[in-house]
Amino acid sequence: MANIAVMNTGLYNPFQNFDFLYKTCFLSGKTFNSPVIQVPLLPKWLLEQAGLSGEEQIQFLDESIRSYNTLVIPVNTEINEQFLNPLEDKIEAAFRKGYDAVSVLPELDLFNWIGKFLYGFVYIEMHSALRKEMTADGLNMSQSLMMKFANLNFMMQNLYTSLEFEDFTPWSITVVKLENGETPFSFRDEINTLTFSLKMKDFGIIACLQDNGTNKRYHQDIINEIKGKALTAEQFEELSARFYYSAYLFNRLPEYTFMPVEGTIYIEAMPLRGNMTKPLFDVWQHKIYAQVLENFWKPWGYVVFEIIKNPEEPMSFFEKPYLPTAG
């Protein structure tokens, strides 16, 4: 398996030498003059706000099951104290206050925080895979997936280095108000598409981290429709299902150019259309969407048959569903 080429930008690329062995900082690859420590992937403040003990369990791709409080990532103490801890403090303060504070957070802060969360899972998965295979050559991972993960890591390095996005944002992030002000904490993620959602208290967040804003534009009609409205639990899960499904249908691998100029690295997005004439998304199919929705609506027991009773108009909890046109 060929390695991703080294870019002459000074940015750290962990996929160059498959650096996932907990010896160097996950974000910078450096030790500087200070040691590397193991930092909880789910910070203590989040567990406390969510009312969790840390003993709750999660299953990984290799089918291993681990508790939240055993999930850690290696971070250089200097990076942690100067850059990551201030970010955590900012997110913690907003989460404590709820929707009004979370909704006005800079999207870059949410991108960095969610990115750390998702990339942390990638790091742990890569570490497990390397331990099992004992060599990077044995890893069954596509070059495109490695590029996607590496690009996320590059972009997150804005936390400690001068890095600018040139006239684009690499993410789709949507923050919504929830009707139930005491919504229990839960999250989902899909590593292959770098899609993430979280809900707690009176807010929900949905994010696609490597789509250049395309998924949000794809769902712009329903986003406009719900603006200023509080969503029920069913509505939030329905909205989440749409993003997870469209992220799966998104058929481009965003590419970027990295240009170092006088101490700052400028990132420019290459045109998504390129030389391809087909649409950015594969054809939306209500039947498959209904299967996705069934999974998101499990707490209420809705099954595919009910959801797609009318094949042309799947069940929806929105007065105006604004579903994408099906093929």
C-alpha positions as CSV (number, residue, x, y, z in Angstrom):
1,M,0.0,0.0,0.0
2,A,1.5,3.3,-1.0
3,N,1.9,6.0,1.6
4,I,0.5,9.4,1.2
5,A,3.1,11.7,-0.3
6,V,4.9,14.1,2.1
7,M,3.8,17.6,1.6
8,N,6.5,20.3,1.9
9,T,4.4,22.4,4.2
10,G,5.8,21.6,7.7
11,L,2.4,20.1,8.6
12,Y,2.5,16.8,10.5
13,N,1.3,13.8,8.5
14,P,0.8,10.8,10.8
15,F,-0.1,8.6,7.8
16,Q,3.3,9.0,6.3
17,N,4.9,6.6,8.8
18,F,1.7,5.3,10.4
19,D,2.5,7.1,13.6
20,F,-0.3,5.7,15.8
21,L,1.7,4.1,18.6
22,Y,1.1,6.6,21.4
23,K,4.7,7.8,21.3
24,T,4.2,11.2,19.9
25,C,1.5,13.9,20.0
26,F,-1.5,12.9,17.9
27,L,-1.9,16.4,16.6
28,S,1.7,17.7,16.1
29,G,3.8,14.6,16.1
30,K,6.2,16.3,18.3
31,T,7.5,16.1,21.9
32,F,9.0,19.6,21.9
33,N,10.7,20.0,25.3
34,S,7.8,18.6,27.2
35,P,6.5,15.1,27.6
36,V,3.5,13.4,25.9
37,I,0.6,12.6,28.2
38,Q,-2.6,10.6,27.7
39,V,-5.7,12.8,27.5
40,P,-9.2,11.4,27.8
41,L,-11.0,11.4,24.5
42,L,-14.3,12.2,26.3
43,P,-13.2,15.0,28.7
44,K,-14.2,14.8,32.3
45,W,-16.3,17.9,32.1
46,L,-18.5,16.4,29.3
47,L,-19.1,13.2,31.3
48,E,-20.0,15.3,34.3
49,Q,-22.5,17.5,32.4
50,A,-23.9,14.4,30.7
51,G,-24.3,12.7,34.1
52,L,-22.2,9.8,33.0
53,S,-19.8,7.7,35.1
54,G,-17.3,6.9,32.3
55,E,-18.0,3.2,32.7
56,E,-20.5,3.4,29.7
57,Q,-19.3,1.2,26.8
58,I,-18.7,1.7,23.1
59,Q,-18.0,-0.9,20.4
60,F,-15.2,-0.3,17.9
61,L,-14.7,-1.5,14.3
62,D,-12.7,-4.4,15.4
63,E,-15.7,-5.4,17.6
64,S,-13.8,-4.7,20.8
65,I,-15.8,-3.1,23.5
66,R,-14.3,-0.4,25.8
67,S,-15.6,2.0,28.4
68,Y,-15.5,5.7,27.9
69,N,-12.9,6.3,30.6
70,T,-10.3,4.0,28.9
71,L,-10.3,6.0,25.7
72,V,-7.2,8.2,25.6
73,I,-5.1,10.0,23.0
74,P,-1.4,11.1,23.2
75,V,-0.9,14.9,23.5
76,N,2.2,17.0,24.0
77,T,1.8,18.8,27.3
78,E,2.6,22.2,25.7
79,I,0.0,21.7,23.0
80,N,-2.5,20.5,25.6
81,E,-2.0,23.4,28.0
82,Q,-1.7,26.2,25.5
83,F,-4.2,25.2,22.8
84,L,-6.4,22.2,23.6
85,N,-7.3,23.1,27.2
86,P,-8.5,26.7,26.2
87,L,-10.7,25.1,23.5
88,E,-12.1,22.6,26.0
89,D,-12.8,25.5,28.4
90,K,-14.6,27.5,25.8
91,I,-16.8,24.5,24.7
92,E,-17.5,23.5,28.3
93,A,-18.7,27.0,29.1
94,A,-21.0,27.0,26.1
95,F,-22.4,23.5,26.7
96,R,-23.1,24.4,30.3
97,K,-25.3,27.4,29.2
98,G,-27.0,25.5,26.4
99,Y,-28.3,26.4,23.0
100,D,-28.1,30.2,23.2
101,A,-24.3,29.9,23.9
102,V,-23.6,26.9,21.7
103,S,-25.3,28.4,18.7
104,V,-23.0,31.5,18.7
105,L,-19.8,29.6,19.1
106,P,-17.5,30.2,16.1
107,E,-17.9,27.2,13.7
108,L,-14.1,26.8,13.7
109,D,-14.2,26.1,17.4
110,L,-16.9,23.5,16.9
111,F,-14.9,22.0,13.9
112,N,-11.7,21.7,16.0
113,W,-13.6,20.2,19.0
114,I,-15.6,17.7,17.0
115,G,-12.5,17.1,14.9
116,K,-10.5,16.2,17.9
117,F,-13.3,13.9,19.0
118,L,-13.7,12.1,15.7
119,Y,-10.0,12.0,14.8
120,G,-9.4,10.6,18.3
121,F,-11.6,7.6,17.4
122,V,-9.6,7.3,14.1
123,Y,-6.4,7.3,16.1
124,I,-7.6,4.6,18.4
125,E,-8.9,2.5,15.5
126,M,-5.6,2.9,13.7
127,H,-3.6,1.9,16.8
128,S,-5.7,-1.3,17.2
129,A,-5.4,-2.2,13.6
130,L,-1.6,-1.7,13.6
131,R,-1.2,-3.8,16.7
132,K,-3.2,-6.6,15.1
133,E,-1.4,-6.4,11.7
134,M,2.0,-5.5,13.2
135,T,2.8,-3.6,10.0
136,A,1.2,-0.8,8.0
137,D,1.4,-2.9,4.8
138,G,-1.2,-5.2,6.3
139,L,-3.8,-2.5,6.8
140,N,-6.8,-2.8,4.6
141,M,-7.6,0.9,4.2
142,S,-8.2,2.8,1.0
143,Q,-5.9,5.6,-0.1
144,S,-8.9,7.9,-0.4
145,L,-9.9,7.2,3.2
146,M,-6.4,7.9,4.4
147,M,-6.3,11.2,2.5
148,K,-9.6,12.2,4.1
149,F,-8.3,11.5,7.6
150,A,-4.9,13.1,6.9
151,N,-6.6,16.3,5.6
152,L,-8.7,16.5,8.8
153,N,-5.5,16.2,10.8
154,F,-3.8,18.9,8.7
155,M,-6.8,21.3,9.2
156,M,-6.9,20.7,12.9
157,Q,-3.4,21.9,13.2
158,N,-4.8,25.4,12.9
159,L,-5.0,25.1,16.7
160,Y,-1.3,25.6,17.2
161,T,0.0,27.0,13.9
162,S,-0.9,29.8,11.5
163,L,-3.3,28.2,9.0
164,E,-5.9,29.9,6.8
165,F,-8.8,28.5,4.8
166,E,-8.9,30.4,1.5
167,D,-12.6,31.4,0.7
168,F,-14.1,28.2,1.9
169,T,-15.0,26.1,5.0
170,P,-14.3,22.4,4.9
171,W,-17.3,21.5,7.1
172,S,-21.1,21.5,7.3
173,I,-22.1,22.3,10.9
174,T,-25.7,22.7,12.0
175,V,-26.7,23.7,15.5
176,V,-30.4,23.4,16.4
177,K,-32.6,24.1,19.5
178,L,-34.4,21.2,21.1
179,E,-37.9,21.3,22.5
180,N,-36.9,19.2,25.5
181,G,-34.5,21.3,27.6
182,E,-33.3,18.2,29.5
183,T,-32.5,16.0,26.6
184,P,-30.1,13.2,27.8
185,F,-26.6,13.2,26.3
186,S,-26.0,10.9,23.3
187,F,-23.8,11.0,20.2
188,R,-23.3,9.2,16.9
189,D,-20.5,9.2,14.5
190,E,-19.6,7.6,11.1
191,I,-15.9,7.6,10.7
192,N,-15.8,6.8,6.9
193,T,-17.8,9.9,6.1
194,L,-16.5,11.9,9.1
195,T,-20.1,12.6,10.1
196,F,-21.0,13.4,13.7
197,S,-24.1,14.3,15.8
198,L,-24.6,15.1,19.4
199,K,-27.6,16.1,21.5
200,M,-27.9,17.1,25.2
201,K,-29.9,19.6,27.2
202,D,-31.6,22.0,24.8
203,F,-29.4,21.7,21.8
204,G,-28.3,19.3,19.0
205,I,-25.3,19.5,16.7
206,I,-24.9,17.8,13.3
207,A,-21.5,18.0,11.5
208,C,-19.9,16.7,8.3
209,L,-16.2,17.5,8.6
210,Q,-14.8,17.0,5.1
211,D,-17.4,18.1,2.6
212,N,-16.7,21.8,2.0
213,G,-20.2,22.7,3.2
214,T,-21.9,20.6,0.5
215,N,-24.2,18.6,2.7
216,K,-25.6,21.7,4.4
217,R,-26.3,23.3,1.0
218,Y,-28.0,20.0,-0.1
219,H,-30.4,20.3,2.9
220,Q,-30.7,24.1,2.8
221,D,-34.5,24.1,2.3
222,I,-35.2,22.1,5.5
223,I,-32.6,24.1,7.4
224,N,-34.3,27.3,6.3
225,E,-37.7,25.9,7.3
226,I,-36.6,25.0,10.9
227,K,-34.7,28.2,11.6
228,G,-35.7,29.7,14.9
229,K,-37.8,26.6,15.8
230,A,-37.2,24.1,18.6
231,L,-37.2,20.5,17.3
232,T,-38.8,17.5,18.9
233,A,-36.6,14.5,19.6
234,E,-38.1,12.7,16.5
235,Q,-37.4,15.8,14.3
236,F,-33.8,16.0,15.4
237,E,-33.2,12.3,14.6
238,E,-34.9,12.7,11.3
239,L,-32.7,15.7,10.4
240,S,-29.6,13.7,11.5
241,A,-30.6,10.8,9.4
242,R,-30.8,13.0,6.3
243,F,-27.2,14.3,6.9
244,Y,-25.8,10.8,7.5
245,Y,-27.5,9.5,4.4
246,S,-26.5,12.4,2.1
247,A,-22.9,12.1,3.5
248,Y,-23.0,8.5,2.3
249,L,-24.3,9.7,-1.2
250,F,-21.6,12.4,-1.5
251,N,-19.4,11.0,-4.2
252,R,-16.4,13.3,-4.2
253,L,-13.2,13.2,-2.3
254,P,-12.3,16.9,-1.6
255,E,-8.8,17.8,-2.5
256,Y,-6.8,20.8,-1.3
257,T,-3.6,22.7,-2.1
258,F,-1.4,23.8,0.8
259,M,0.6,26.9,0.2
260,P,3.1,28.2,2.8
261,V,3.6,31.9,2.6
262,E,5.6,33.9,5.2
263,G,4.9,31.6,8.1
264,T,1.2,31.0,7.3
265,I,-0.1,28.0,5.5
266,Y,-3.0,28.8,3.1
267,I,-5.4,25.9,2.2
268,E,-7.4,26.2,-1.0
269,A,-10.1,23.8,-2.0
270,M,-9.9,22.3,-5.4
271,P,-13.3,22.5,-7.4
272,L,-15.4,19.6,-6.4
273,R,-16.9,19.1,-9.8
274,G,-13.4,18.9,-11.5
275,N,-13.8,17.1,-14.9
276,M,-16.8,15.1,-13.7
277,T,-20.2,15.8,-15.1
278,K,-22.3,13.7,-12.7
279,P,-23.9,15.4,-9.7
280,L,-22.0,15.7,-6.4
281,F,-24.4,13.3,-4.8
282,D,-25.5,9.9,-6.0
283,V,-29.3,9.4,-6.5
284,W,-31.4,9.8,-3.3
285,Q,-33.5,6.7,-2.8
286,H,-36.4,6.9,-0.4
287,K,-36.3,3.1,0.3
288,I,-32.7,3.3,1.5
289,Y,-33.3,6.6,3.4
290,A,-36.2,4.8,5.2
291,Q,-33.8,2.1,6.3
292,V,-31.5,4.8,7.7
293,L,-34.4,6.5,9.4
294,E,-35.6,3.3,11.0
295,N,-32.3,3.1,12.8
296,F,-32.5,6.7,14.0
297,W,-36.1,6.2,15.1
298,K,-35.5,3.0,17.0
299,P,-36.6,4.5,20.4
300,W,-40.1,5.0,19.0
301,G,-40.3,1.7,17.2
302,Y,-41.1,2.9,13.7
303,V,-40.2,0.3,11.0
304,V,-39.4,0.7,7.3
305,F,-42.8,-0.5,6.3
306,E,-44.5,2.4,8.2
307,I,-41.9,5.0,7.1
308,I,-42.3,4.2,3.5
309,K,-46.0,3.3,3.4
310,N,-46.2,5.9,0.7
311,P,-43.2,5.2,-1.5
312,E,-43.3,8.8,-2.9
313,E,-43.6,10.5,0.5
314,P,-41.7,8.9,3.4
315,M,-43.0,9.5,6.8
316,S,-41.8,12.8,8.3
317,F,-42.3,14.8,11.6
318,F,-41.8,18.1,9.7
319,E,-44.8,19.9,8.5
320,K,-43.0,20.7,5.3
321,P,-40.5,17.8,4.8
322,Y,-38.5,19.3,1.9
323,L,-37.0,15.9,1.1
324,P,-34.5,15.7,-1.7
325,T,-35.9,14.6,-5.0
326,A,-35.7,10.8,-5.2
327,G,-34.5,8.9,-8.3
